[in-house]
Amino acid sequence: MYNYYFAIASENFLVNEEPVEEILRERTNYYKSINKDIDFWFILNPTFINMPNLKHIKTHLNGSSAAIISFDKQFIQWLKLRIGFVATGNFQSKKLLTNE
């Protein structure tokens, strides 16, 4: 099982109102500089939010959503502090997410 942590908000908020692209680009460059594999993904309309144990988060999302998912809990906690208006949580999956 893989443990994933996430920050989720409306697609409009994460794509248009916050500098998420810049944040993720800087994080990618940092990982490359220390030869660390990328362990986060930006996903539009993530399906994991339909899991029964995440219903309490889904009810607060209006329309399309977007999420940043990572294996790194501290990174997601930092995003919550940096971006502010996101919901955070975690889930488990037997499936490994990839950038393919």
C-alpha positions in Angstrom: 0.0 0.0 0.0 1.1 3.5 -0.8 0.4 6.4 1.6 -0.5 9.6 -0.1 -1.0 13.0 1.4 -2.8 15.8 -0.4 -3.8 19.4 -0.5 -7.1 20.0 -2.5 -9.1 23.1 -3.5 -11.2 24.3 -6.3 -9.4 24.1 -9.7 -9.9 27.9 -10.2 -8.2 28.6 -6.9 -5.2 26.4 -7.5 -4.8 27.2 -11.2 -5.7 30.9 -11.4 -5.5 32.5 -8.0 -2.4 31.0 -6.4 1.1 30.7 -7.8 1.0 26.9 -7.5 2.8 26.4 -10.8 5.7 28.5 -9.5 5.8 26.6 -6.2 5.8 23.2 -7.9 8.5 24.3 -10.4 10.7 25.5 -7.6 10.2 22.2 -5.8 11.0 20.3 -8.9 14.2 22.3 -9.4 15.2 21.7 -5.8 14.6 17.9 -6.1 16.7 17.8 -9.3 19.5 19.7 -7.5 19.7 17.1 -4.7 19.0 14.2 -7.1 15.8 13.3 -5.4 13.0 11.6 -7.3 9.8 13.6 -7.8 7.3 12.4 -5.2 4.4 14.8 -5.9 1.8 15.2 -8.6 -0.7 18.0 -9.6 -4.0 16.4 -10.6 -7.2 18.0 -12.0 -10.5 16.5 -10.8 -8.9 13.8 -8.6 -11.0 10.6 -8.2 -9.6 9.8 -4.8 -11.9 12.5 -3.3 -14.8 10.1 -3.9 -13.6 7.7 -1.3 -16.2 7.4 1.5 -13.7 8.5 4.2 -13.1 11.8 2.3 -16.8 12.7 2.0 -16.4 15.5 4.6 -13.8 17.2 2.3 -15.7 16.7 -0.9 -18.8 18.4 0.4 -16.8 21.7 0.7 -15.6 21.6 -2.9 -17.8 23.4 -5.4 -17.3 22.4 -9.1 -14.0 21.2 -10.4 -11.2 20.5 -8.0 -7.4 20.2 -8.2 -5.0 18.5 -5.9 -1.4 18.3 -5.1 -0.6 14.7 -3.9 2.7 13.6 -2.4 4.3 10.8 -0.3 5.8 13.6 1.8 3.5 14.7 4.6 5.7 17.6 5.6 5.5 19.0 2.1 1.7 18.9 2.1 1.7 20.6 5.6 4.0 23.3 4.3 1.7 23.8 1.3 -1.2 24.3 3.7 0.7 27.0 5.4 1.9 28.5 2.2 -1.3 28.5 0.2 -3.8 28.6 3.1 -7.2 28.0 1.6 -6.8 24.2 0.9 -8.1 21.1 2.6 -5.5 18.5 3.5 -5.7 14.8 4.2 -4.4 11.5 3.3 -5.4 8.2 1.8 -4.0 4.8 0.9 -3.9 3.1 -2.5 -2.6 -0.1 -3.8 -1.8 1.8 -7.0 1.3 3.9 -7.5 0.7 7.2 -9.1 3.0 8.1 -12.0 3.5 11.1 -14.3 2.9 9.0 -17.4 
